[in-house]
Amino acid sequence: MANIRDLKKDINFVLGDIIEAVYQWESATNNMDSNEGSAIIDRSIQVFDELMGKVHQKDVSDKKGHFKSIRSELEEKATALIEDLDKLA
């Protein structure tokens, strides 16, 4: 179960860091509540909800493979969000 707990923490920390980076970008550019930043934050929250829903899914036959796919999906989607954030700078 520690592995599931670590996965949940990773999802929370990675997406939380992306949201924090958006807030820092908005503060540094004096562009508070920007549409671009809000879009990235909204997508981060959506990704969080999707991944946590998959973590809590009960009807999984291959749990190890299921959690491995969630980790790779987190990496893929977080990378896309970071690339979008980099385009703002």
SEVEXZA-293908 format. One record per atom (N, C-alpha, C): residue in three letters; x, y, z. Coordinates in steps of 0.05 Angstrom, whole numbers, plus 5000, padded with zeros to 4 digits. Layout:
# SEVEXZA-293908
AlaXYZ ...
# end
This chain:
# SEVEXZA-293908
Met501649765000 Met500050005000 Met501750255000 Ala504250235009 Ala505950475009 Ala506350574981 Asn506350394962 Asn506850474934 Asn504450644924 Ile502050574932 Ile499650734924 Ile499851004938 Arg500651014963 Arg500851264977 Arg502951444964 Asp505251324956 Asp507251484942 Asp506251584915 Leu504751424901 Leu503651514875 Leu501751754879 Lys500051734900 Lys498251964906 Lys499852214912 Lys501952184928 Lys503652414935 Lys504952534911 Asp505952354893 Asp507252444869 Asp505352604851 Ile502952504848 Ile500852644832 Ile500352924844 Asn499952924871 Asn499453174884 Asn501753374882 Phe504153284887 Phe506453464887 Phe507053564859 Val507053394839 Val507753474812 Val505753674801 Leu503253614804 Leu501253804793 Leu501054054811 Gly501554034836 Gly501554264854 Gly503854444847 Asp506154334840 Asp508554494832 Asp507954634806 Ile506554514788 Ile505854644762 Ile504054884768 Ile502054844785 Ile500255064792 Ile501755294805 Glu503555224823 Glu505155424837 Glu506955574817 Ala507955434797 Ala509655564777 Ala507955764761 Val505455704756 Val503755884741 Val503356144758 Tyr502856104784 Tyr502456334802 Tyr505056504803 Gln507356374803 Gln509856524803 Gln510256674777 Trp509556554755 Trp509756684729 Trp507856934728 Glu505456894738 Glu503557124738 Glu504557344756 Ser505757274779 Ser506757484797 Ser509157624785 Ala510957474772 Ala513357584761 Ala512857764737 Thr510757704722 Thr510057854698 Thr507958064703 Asn507058084728 Asn504958274735 Asn502458224718 Asn501857974714 Asn499657884697 Asn497757704713 Met496657814735 Met494957654753 Met492457564739 Asp491557324745 Asp489057214734 Asp488957214703 Ser491257144691 Ser491357134662 Ser489756904652 Asn488756924628 Asn487156714616 Asn488956474610 Glu491456524602 Glu493256304595 Glu493956144621 Gly494556294642 Gly495256164667 Gly492856014679 Ser490556134677 Ser488055994687 Ser487555744672 Ala488055744646 Ala487655504629 Ala489555274638 Ile492055344644 Ile493955134653 Ile493055034680 Ile492255204698 Ile491355124724 Ile488954944722 Asp486955014705 Asp484554854702 Asp485254574691 Arg487154564672 Arg487954304661 Arg489454144681 Ser491054274698 Ser492454134720 Ser490454004739 Ile488354144746 Ile486354044764 Ile484853814751 Gln484253844726 Gln482953634711 Gln484653374710 Val487153404705 Val489053174704 Val489153054732 Phe489253214753 Phe489253114780 Phe486852934785 Asp484453044778 Asp482052894783 Asp481952634767 Glu482852644742 Glu482852394726 Glu484752184737 Leu487152264745 Leu489152074755 Leu488351964782 Met487252134799 Met486352034825 Met483951844822 Gly482251894803 Gly480051714797 Gly481151444789 Lys483251444773 Lys484451184764 Lys485851044787 Val487051194805 Val488351074828 Val486350934846 His483951044849 His481950934866 His480150734852 Gln480750674827 Gln479150474812 Gln479450204825 Lys477250064830 Lys477249814844 Lys477449564826 Asp476249574803 Asp476049334786 Asp478449314767 Val480749284779 Val483249264763 Val484348984767 Ser484948844745 Ser486048574748 Ser489048574752 Asp490548744737 Asp493448764739 Asp494149024753 Lys494249024779 Lys494649274794 Lys497349394789 Lys499449234787 Lys502149334782 Lys502249484755 Gly501149364735 Gly501149484708 Gly499349734708 His497149724723 His495349944724 His496750194736 Phe498050154758 Phe499450374772 Phe501850474756 Lys503150294742 Lys505350374725 Lys504350544702 Ser502050484691 Ser500850644669 Ser500050914680 Ile499150934705 Ile498351184716 Ile500851364720 Arg503051244729 Arg505551394732 Arg506451504705 Ser506351344684 Ser507251434658 Ser505351654647 Glu502751624652 Glu500851824644 Glu501352084658 Leu502052074684 Leu502652314700 Leu505052454687 Glu507152304681 Glu509552414669 Glu508952544642 Glu507352414626 Glu506652514599 Glu505052774601 Lys503052774618 Lys501253004620 Lys502653234634 Ala504253184654 Ala505753394668 Ala507753524649 Thr509053364632 Thr510953474613 Thr509553664593 Ala507153584585 Ala505553754566 Ala504754014580 Leu504054004605 Leu503254244620 Leu505654424624 Ile507954314630 Ile510454474633 Ile511254604607 Glu510954454585 Glu511554574559 Glu509754814553 Asp507154784560 Asp505355014557 Asp506155244574 Leu507055194598 Leu507955404617 Leu510455534606 Asp512255384595 Asp514655494583 Asp514055674559 Lys511955624545 Lys511255794522 Lys510356074532 Leu509356084556 Leu508456344567 Leu510856524573 Ala513056414581 Ala515456574589 Ala516956694567 
# end
